[in-house]
Amino acid sequence: MSRNPQKMNLINTIKAGIRYMKLCPTDKQLMHSFPELKIINHIKTANKYLPPIIIGLLVWQYCLPAQIAVTIITLLFALSLPLQGIFWLGRRALSPLPLNLIDCYNQLKLKLIAKKIIAENSTDDNKLTFEAFMNIINLAKLHLGDYFGSDDSLPY
């Protein structure tokens, strides 16, 4: 029995999105540079307010003579919004870094190597993704302090 590669790719992307959502720091300094931090806030807000909205839609369906198809479509759309955000985060986590962030990644990595926090050949340089960049940012924040990005040479 063969598995559908598209389905596995979708599942892997959603898993990467969930992993990336947990990995991203919630610093206000980085909020302007990385749109995924805003998306994560929107997903958390949707998870908070979506259950009462869904209950309200079900009560609306029960009390008012609304069409069932409209209610079902509205419920499916409302339920799909956080899932769409997680899917986007998964795609973002697995996408390669742009050239301006590769420079920043390398500078942070060199600072961490100089302080002997990571080994020189510890990461796979062939996969410079946003997920790897967020790992480096978390390590830098942990070991270099909150103002690790205060250098003028770093792009944020």
N, C-alpha and C positions, 0 to 999 in steps of 0.2 A: 504494500500500500504506500503510494508516494504522497508526500506532503506538498501542499501548495506553498511555493516559495513566497508568493505575495502575502499570504496570510502570516507566515512566519516573520516576514519583514515588518509587517504592521505591528505584530506583537512585540518584536524586538525594539521597534522604534518607540512604542508606548512605554516599555520597560526602561529604555534609555531616558525618556522624558521624565519618568518618576524618579529615577536615580539622579538626574540632573537637577530636578526641582529640589531635592534634599541637599544637593551639593552646593548650590549657589549661595553665596553670602548675601546677607540682607543689609549691606551697608548703603547709606544714603549717598556716599561718595561715588559709588559705582552705578547708582540708579540712572544717571544721565547717559552713561556710556554703554550700558547693556540693556536692551529692551526686554530681555527675558526676565529681569527682576520685576518689571511692571506686570508682565504676563503672570508670573508666579503670584503676585499680590492679587491679581484679578481672579485667578483660579481659587485661591484660598477664600476670597470674598464670595465667590459663586458657591463654593461648598458650604459656606456658612448660611447663605440666604436662599439657596435653591430649594431645600426641603419645605420651608413655609410657602414658597411660591407654588410648588407642585401641589401641596395640600389645598391651597387656595384655588388652583385651577380645577382640582377634582371637586371641590365644594361648589364651584361655579357651574361645573357640568351637572352636578346633582340638583342644585336649586333652580337654576335658570334653564330654560329650554334651549340650550346651546347644542350645536351639532357635535356629535361624537368625533367626527373626523377632524374638525378644527381643534378640538381639545387634544386629541392624540398627536396631531402634528405639532402643536405648541409644546406639549410635554416632551416629545422626542427632540425638538429643537433645543429646549431648555436643558435637557439632560446631556445633549451633545456638546454644549459649549465648553465645560471643563475638559472633556475628552479631546476636543479640538486643540485646546491650549497645551495639553500634555503631549499630544502628537507633534505640535509645532516645537515644543521644547526638545523632544527626542530628535527631531530633524536638526535642530540647532546644535545639540550636543555632539552629534556625529559629523557635523559639517567642518571642513577645514578652516583654520584661522586665516583671516586676511593678512596681508603683508605687514601692515602697521602694527598689528597685535603680535606678530611673530617676533618682532624686535623687542617688544615689552616682555613677552614670554622669556626670551633668551636673557634679558637683563635680570629679571627676577630669579631665573634659574641660576645664573652666575652668582648672584648675591647669596642664594641658599647654599650653593656649592662652596663658596668662600667661607661661610659660617659652619660648614661641615654638617648641614642638616640633611642634605641628600647626597648620594654618590654621584660622581661625574657621569657615569653611564647607566644611571638607574632608570631613566625613562626612555621610551621608544620614540626617537625623533621623527620617525616616518609617519606618525599619527599625531600631528599637531592639530588637535580638535579643540573646540570650545570646552569640552569636558576636561581635557588635560590642562587647559588654561585656568579653569576654575579651581582645579586641584592645586596648581602652583599658587594661585591667589590666596587660597585658604592656608596653605603652608606659610606663605609670606606674612599673612596677617597674624598667624599664630606665633611665629618665631621672630619676625622683624617689627612687630608692633602695628598699631592702627595707622600709622602714618608712613607705611612702606611706599606709598605712591607719591610722596611729597617731593621726589626728585623732579627737576625740570626736564630731565631726559625721558621720563615716562609719559605716555600720551594721555593720561587721565588725571 
